[in-house]
C-alpha cells in the first residue's frame, strides 16, 4: 500500500469522490449483501427496544437506514459522499447528514447507538481517536457503537483513489478503550469460513 503523504482533507476528498463517481455501481453491488449478522449484533444489547435513535455512520445509498426504519427505529444517516446522501434521502425519507468523517458536527447525547458498517476504516489512524471521541459524545450513556471493517495491518492507498486503515482486533480495542468504550463482543466475517478467509472484523462496544 502507498503511505499517506497528504492532509486528511485531501484524503477524504479523493476517497469520497471515488465512491461518488461509482455510486450507482456501488448500490447495485451492495444492495443485496446479507448483513443480518451485523444488524443482530448491533441491536442485541438493546434487548428488543424499538424507537431507537440510530446514526448510520457511512450510510452509503441508504440500505441500512431503510432496514432500521422498517423496524420502527429512528435512523439518521451520515456520509461524506454527496451522491450517497442524496440517494439515501430519496430512498428512505430520513434525515441524512453530508459531513466529513474527520470533522463531525453532532449533538451530544443524541443517539442510542451508532452503526458504522464498512466505513470507519476510511478514517486515518492519526485522526481515529478524535473521531471515536466525537462519536462517544454523540452516544447516550450506555449506548452502543458497532463497527465492521476489513482487518489487516496496513494503512494507506489500497488504490490511487481509495484510502484505508486496516487493523486487527487488539489495535482496534486499544483505540476504543482510549476513547471510553468497552468491547462487548467481536467476531469475524463472513461466517462459516476458515479464519484466514474471514477478511472482516466486527466489534460491538458500549460507552462507559
C-alpha positions in Angstrom: 0.0 0.0 0.0 1.1 3.6 -0.7 1.8 5.5 2.5 -0.2 8.7 3.3 1.6 11.9 2.3 -1.5 14.1 2.1 -3.6 16.0 4.6 -6.7 14.4 5.9 -9.0 16.7 4.0 -7.4 15.7 0.7 -7.6 12.0 1.6 -11.3 12.3 2.2 -11.9 14.3 -0.9 -10.2 11.7 -3.1 -11.9 8.8 -1.4 -15.4 10.2 -1.3 -15.1 11.4 -4.9 -14.1 7.8 -5.9 -17.3 6.5 -4.2 -19.4 9.3 -5.8 -18.2 8.5 -9.3 -19.3 4.9 -8.8 -22.4 5.5 -6.8 -24.8 3.6 -9.0 -22.4 0.6 -9.4 -21.8 0.6 -5.6 -25.6 0.4 -4.9 -26.1 -2.5 -7.4 -23.2 -4.4 -5.9 -24.1 -3.9 -2.2 -27.9 -3.6 -2.0 -28.4 -7.3 -1.6 -25.5 -8.0 0.8 -26.5 -10.1 3.7 -25.5 -8.1 6.8 -28.2 -9.7 9.1 -25.4 -10.9 11.4 -24.3 -7.3 11.9 -27.8 -5.9 12.4 -28.5 -8.6 15.0 -25.2 -8.0 16.9 -25.8 -4.2 16.9 -29.3 -4.4 18.2 -28.8 -7.3 20.7 -27.7 -5.1 23.6 -30.9 -3.1 23.4 -33.0 -6.1 24.3 -35.8 -5.6 21.8 -36.4 -1.9 22.3 -38.0 -0.1 19.5 -37.8 3.6 18.6 -34.1 3.8 18.9 -32.3 6.9 17.7 -29.6 5.4 15.4 -26.8 7.1 13.5 -25.8 5.2 10.4 -22.2 6.4 10.1 -21.1 6.0 6.5 -24.6 5.2 5.4 -23.9 4.9 1.7 -27.0 4.9 -0.5 -29.3 4.0 2.4 -29.7 0.3 2.6 -29.2 0.0 6.4 -31.2 3.2 7.1 -34.2 1.6 5.3 -33.8 -1.6 7.4 -33.7 0.2 10.7 -36.7 2.3 9.7 -38.6 -0.9 8.9 -38.1 -2.0 12.5 -39.7 1.2 13.8 -36.4 2.9 14.8 -35.5 6.5 14.1 -32.4 6.3 11.9 -30.3 9.2 10.7 -27.7 8.8 8.0 -24.3 10.4 7.7 -21.9 10.1 4.7 -19.1 12.2 3.1 -20.2 11.3 -0.4 -22.8 13.7 -1.6 -24.3 11.3 -4.2 -24.9 8.7 -1.4 -26.6 11.2 0.8 -29.0 12.2 -1.9 -29.7 8.6 -2.8 -30.3 7.7 0.9 -32.7 10.7 1.4 -34.7 9.8 -1.7 -35.0 6.1 -0.8 -35.8 6.4 2.9 -37.2 9.9 3.5 -34.9 10.1 6.5 -32.6 12.8 7.5 -29.0 12.3 6.2 -26.1 14.5 7.1 -23.5 15.3 4.5 -20.4 15.5 6.7 -16.7 14.8 6.9 -15.9 11.6 8.9 -13.0 13.5 10.3 -14.8 16.7 11.3 -18.1 15.6 12.8 -20.8 18.1 13.7 -23.0 16.1 16.0 -25.2 17.0 19.0 -24.1 15.5 22.3 -26.2 12.6 23.7 -28.4 12.5 20.6 -28.2 8.8 19.7 -28.8 5.4 21.4 -26.4 3.8 19.0 -24.1 4.3 16.1 -23.9 1.7 13.3 -20.7 2.0 11.3 -20.7 -0.8 8.8 -17.8 -0.8 6.3 -17.0 2.9 6.9 -14.7 3.6 9.9 -11.6 2.1 8.1 -11.5 5.2 5.9 -10.5 7.3 8.9 -6.7 7.7 9.0 -5.1 6.5 12.2 -3.9 10.0 13.1 -7.5 11.1 13.5 -9.2 8.0 14.7 -9.1 8.8 18.4 -10.8 12.2 17.7 -13.5 10.6 15.6 -14.2 8.0 18.3 -14.3 10.7 21.0 -16.8 12.7 18.8 -19.0 9.6 18.4 -18.8 8.8 22.2 -20.1 12.3 22.9 -23.0 11.8 20.5 -24.0 8.5 22.0 -26.1 8.5 25.2 -24.6 6.9 28.3 -24.5 3.1 27.9 -25.2 3.3 24.2 -23.7 1.1 21.5 -21.1 1.6 18.8 -21.0 -1.1 16.1 -18.1 -1.2 13.7 -17.3 -3.6 10.8 -14.1 -3.1 8.9 -11.7 -5.1 6.7 -9.0 -6.4 9.0 -5.3 -6.1 8.4 -2.0 -4.5 9.5 -1.6 -1.8 6.8 -2.6 1.8 6.2 -2.5 3.9 3.1 -3.8 4.0 -0.5 -5.0 0.5 -1.5 -5.8 2.0 -4.9 -4.8 5.5 -6.1 -8.3 6.8 -5.1 -9.2 4.7 -2.1 -7.6 5.1 1.4 -7.9 2.5 4.1 -6.7 2.0 7.7 -6.8 -1.8 8.3 -6.4 -3.0 11.9 -6.6 -6.3 13.8 -8.8 -6.7 16.9 -6.1 -5.8 19.5 -5.3 -2.5 18.0 -9.0 -1.6 17.4 -9.7 -2.5 21.0 -6.9 -0.1 22.2 -8.5 2.8 20.3 -11.9 2.0 21.6 -10.8 1.8 25.2 -8.8 5.0 24.9 -12.0 6.8 23.7 -14.2 5.5 26.6 -15.7 2.3 25.1 -15.7 -1.2 26.3 -16.0 -4.1 23.9 -18.9 -6.4 24.4 -18.4 -8.7 21.5 -16.4 -9.2 18.4 -16.4 -11.7 15.6 -15.0 -12.3 12.1 -16.9 -12.4 8.8 -18.1 -14.0 6.6 -19.3 -16.7 9.0 -18.6 -20.4 8.4 -15.3 -19.8 6.6 -11.7 -20.6 7.7 -10.2 -17.7 9.8 -7.8 -16.7 7.0 -10.7 -16.2 4.7 -12.7 -14.0 7.2 -11.5 -10.7 6.0 -13.9 -8.6 8.1 -13.7 -7.7 11.8 -17.0 -6.7 13.6 -17.0 -5.1 17.0 -19.8 -4.2 19.4 -18.8 -1.7 22.0 -20.6 0.2 24.8 -19.9 3.7 26.1 -18.6 3.9 29.7 
